[in-house]
């Protein structure tokens, strides 16, 4: 009887202290509806688990980015990129975060590496903005000319 009571108390204590499992669908619905604060809250619970998928951490970072939370976004992306350095979406988003924080020189390698994998016009524009901030106007103009040439 004592062992059964101890197990019941232990189970109750563990269930009370553990965060409830987040429902991926609920976080996704909140994100898609533009309720980024709710999505962030649900994703924090979900990604706090040790077996959280990198794609879910990336969604948490994107949710924070869309709310203008640059440093918290960076805090999610840096460990993600240590775990998965070839993650193009993570690199691209970290470049954007660094750029928003006025760290254009640090953003450049993230933009350049992302462009090697995917030549997106919007990313070239971001790269051009970083180059302008660094007074590298000729390089910025070259990037913008590529955007215009590809858009024909």
C-alpha positions as a Markdown table, in Angstrom:
| # | Residue | x | y | z |
|---|---|---|---|---|
| 1 | Unk | 0.0 | 0.0 | 0.0 |
| 2 | Unk | 2.8 | 2.4 | 0.9 |
| 3 | Unk | 4.6 | 1.8 | -2.5 |
| 4 | Unk | 1.4 | 2.4 | -4.4 |
| 5 | Unk | 0.7 | 5.6 | -2.5 |
| 6 | Unk | 4.3 | 6.8 | -3.1 |
| 7 | Unk | 4.0 | 6.1 | -6.9 |
| 8 | Unk | 0.6 | 7.9 | -7.0 |
| 9 | Unk | 2.1 | 11.0 | -5.2 |
| 10 | Unk | 5.2 | 10.9 | -7.5 |
| 11 | Unk | 3.0 | 10.7 | -10.6 |
| 12 | Unk | 0.9 | 13.6 | -9.5 |
| 13 | Unk | 3.9 | 15.7 | -8.7 |
| 14 | Unk | 5.5 | 15.0 | -12.0 |
| 15 | Unk | 2.3 | 15.8 | -14.0 |
| 16 | Unk | 1.8 | 19.0 | -12.0 |
| 17 | Unk | 5.3 | 20.3 | -12.6 |
| 18 | Unk | 5.7 | 19.3 | -16.2 |
| 19 | Unk | 4.7 | 21.8 | -18.9 |
| 20 | Unk | 1.8 | 20.5 | -20.9 |
| 21 | Unk | 2.7 | 19.2 | -24.3 |
| 22 | Unk | 2.1 | 21.8 | -27.0 |
| 23 | Unk | -0.1 | 20.8 | -29.9 |
| 24 | Unk | 1.7 | 21.5 | -33.1 |
| 25 | Unk | -1.5 | 22.1 | -34.9 |
| 26 | Unk | -2.6 | 24.8 | -32.4 |
| 27 | Unk | 0.8 | 26.6 | -32.7 |
| 28 | Unk | 0.6 | 26.4 | -36.5 |
| 29 | Unk | -3.0 | 27.8 | -36.5 |
| 30 | Unk | -2.0 | 30.7 | -34.2 |
| 31 | Unk | 1.0 | 31.5 | -36.5 |
| 32 | Unk | -1.1 | 31.3 | -39.7 |
| 33 | Unk | -3.8 | 33.5 | -38.2 |
| 34 | Unk | -1.2 | 36.1 | -37.2 |
| 35 | Unk | -1.5 | 35.5 | -33.5 |
| 36 | Unk | 2.3 | 35.5 | -33.1 |
| 37 | Unk | 2.3 | 36.0 | -29.3 |
| 38 | Unk | 0.2 | 32.9 | -28.8 |
| 39 | Unk | 2.2 | 30.9 | -31.4 |
| 40 | Unk | 5.4 | 32.0 | -29.6 |
| 41 | Unk | 4.0 | 30.8 | -26.3 |
| 42 | Unk | 3.0 | 27.4 | -27.6 |
| 43 | Unk | 6.2 | 27.0 | -29.5 |
| 44 | Unk | 8.3 | 27.8 | -26.5 |
| 45 | Unk | 6.6 | 24.9 | -24.7 |
| 46 | Unk | 7.1 | 22.6 | -27.6 |
| 47 | Unk | 10.7 | 23.5 | -28.3 |
| 48 | Unk | 11.6 | 23.3 | -24.7 |
| 49 | Unk | 11.5 | 19.6 | -25.1 |
| 50 | Unk | 14.8 | 17.9 | -25.8 |
| 51 | Unk | 13.6 | 16.1 | -28.9 |
| 52 | Unk | 12.1 | 19.2 | -30.6 |
| 53 | Unk | 12.5 | 19.3 | -34.3 |
| 54 | Unk | 14.7 | 21.9 | -35.9 |
| 55 | Unk | 11.8 | 23.0 | -38.1 |
| 56 | Unk | 9.8 | 23.9 | -35.0 |
| 57 | Unk | 12.7 | 25.9 | -33.5 |
| 58 | Unk | 12.9 | 27.7 | -36.8 |
| 59 | Unk | 9.2 | 28.5 | -36.6 |
| 60 | Unk | 9.7 | 29.9 | -33.1 |
| 61 | Unk | 12.5 | 32.1 | -34.4 |
| 62 | Unk | 10.3 | 33.3 | -37.3 |
| 63 | Unk | 7.5 | 34.0 | -34.9 |
| 64 | Unk | 9.8 | 36.2 | -32.8 |
| 65 | Unk | 11.2 | 37.9 | -35.9 |
| 66 | Unk | 7.7 | 38.9 | -37.0 |
| 67 | Unk | 7.2 | 40.5 | -33.7 |
| 68 | Unk | 10.4 | 42.5 | -34.0 |
| 69 | Unk | 12.1 | 40.6 | -31.2 |
| 70 | Unk | 15.6 | 40.5 | -32.7 |
| 71 | Unk | 17.7 | 39.3 | -29.7 |
| 72 | Unk | 15.3 | 36.5 | -28.7 |
| 73 | Unk | 15.2 | 35.4 | -32.4 |
| 74 | Unk | 19.0 | 35.3 | -32.5 |
| 75 | Unk | 19.0 | 33.3 | -29.3 |
| 76 | Unk | 17.0 | 30.6 | -31.0 |
| 77 | Unk | 18.8 | 30.7 | -34.3 |
| 78 | Unk | 22.4 | 30.5 | -33.1 |
| 79 | Unk | 22.0 | 27.1 | -31.4 |
| 80 | Unk | 19.9 | 25.9 | -34.3 |
| 81 | Unk | 22.7 | 26.7 | -36.7 |
| 82 | Unk | 25.3 | 25.0 | -34.5 |
| 83 | Unk | 23.1 | 21.9 | -34.6 |
| 84 | Unk | 22.3 | 22.3 | -38.4 |
| 85 | Unk | 24.9 | 24.7 | -40.0 |
| 86 | Unk | 23.5 | 23.9 | -43.5 |
| 87 | Unk | 20.0 | 25.2 | -42.7 |
| 88 | Unk | 19.5 | 27.8 | -45.4 |
| 89 | Unk | 16.3 | 29.3 | -43.8 |
| 90 | Unk | 18.1 | 29.6 | -40.5 |
| 91 | Unk | 21.1 | 31.3 | -42.0 |
| 92 | Unk | 18.9 | 33.7 | -44.0 |
| 93 | Unk | 16.8 | 34.7 | -41.0 |
| 94 | Unk | 19.9 | 35.2 | -38.8 |
| 95 | Unk | 21.3 | 37.5 | -41.5 |
| 96 | Unk | 18.1 | 39.5 | -41.4 |
| 97 | Unk | 18.2 | 39.6 | -37.6 |
| 98 | Unk | 21.8 | 40.9 | -37.5 |
| 99 | Unk | 20.9 | 43.5 | -40.2 |
| 100 | Unk | 18.0 | 44.7 | -38.1 |
| 101 | Unk | 20.3 | 45.1 | -35.1 |
| 102 | Unk | 22.7 | 47.2 | -37.1 |
| 103 | Unk | 25.3 | 44.5 | -37.5 |
| 104 | Unk | 25.6 | 44.6 | -41.3 |
| 105 | Unk | 29.1 | 43.2 | -41.4 |
| 106 | Unk | 28.0 | 40.1 | -39.4 |
| 107 | Unk | 25.0 | 39.7 | -41.6 |
| 108 | Unk | 26.9 | 39.6 | -44.9 |
| 109 | Unk | 28.3 | 36.0 | -44.7 |
| 110 | Unk | 24.8 | 34.7 | -43.8 |
| 111 | Unk | 23.3 | 36.4 | -46.8 |
| 112 | Unk | 26.1 | 35.3 | -49.2 |
| 113 | Unk | 25.9 | 31.7 | -48.1 |
| 114 | Unk | 22.1 | 31.6 | -48.4 |
| 115 | Unk | 22.4 | 33.1 | -51.9 |
| 116 | Unk | 24.7 | 30.3 | -53.0 |
| 117 | Unk | 21.9 | 27.9 | -52.3 |
| 118 | Unk | 18.9 | 30.0 | -53.4 |
| 119 | Unk | 19.1 | 33.1 | -55.6 |
| 120 | Unk | 16.1 | 35.0 | -54.1 |
| 121 | Unk | 15.6 | 38.6 | -55.2 |
| 122 | Unk | 14.4 | 39.7 | -51.8 |
| 123 | Unk | 17.6 | 38.3 | -50.2 |
| 124 | Unk | 19.7 | 40.1 | -52.8 |
| 125 | Unk | 17.9 | 43.3 | -51.8 |
| 126 | Unk | 18.7 | 42.6 | -48.1 |
| 127 | Unk | 22.3 | 42.0 | -49.1 |
| 128 | Unk | 22.3 | 45.3 | -51.0 |
| 129 | Unk | 21.0 | 47.1 | -47.9 |
| 130 | Unk | 23.7 | 45.7 | -45.7 |
| 131 | Unk | 26.3 | 46.7 | -48.3 |
| 132 | Unk | 25.0 | 50.3 | -48.4 |
| 133 | Unk | 25.2 | 50.4 | -44.6 |
| 134 | Unk | 28.9 | 49.4 | -44.9 |
| 135 | Unk | 29.5 | 52.1 | -47.6 |
| 136 | Unk | 30.0 | 49.5 | -50.2 |
| 137 | Unk | 27.7 | 51.1 | -52.7 |
| 138 | Unk | 29.2 | 49.7 | -55.9 |
| 139 | Unk | 28.6 | 46.2 | -54.6 |
| 140 | Unk | 25.1 | 47.1 | -53.6 |
| 141 | Unk | 24.4 | 48.5 | -57.0 |
| 142 | Unk | 25.7 | 45.3 | -58.6 |
| 143 | Unk | 23.3 | 43.2 | -56.4 |
| 144 | Unk | 20.4 | 45.4 | -57.3 |
| 145 | Unk | 21.2 | 45.1 | -61.0 |
| 146 | Unk | 21.1 | 41.3 | -60.7 |
| 147 | Unk | 17.6 | 41.6 | -59.2 |
| 148 | Unk | 16.5 | 43.8 | -62.1 |
| 149 | Unk | 18.1 | 41.6 | -64.7 |
| 150 | Unk | 16.5 | 38.4 | -63.2 |
| 151 | Unk | 13.1 | 40.1 | -63.1 |
| 152 | Unk | 12.9 | 40.7 | -66.9 |
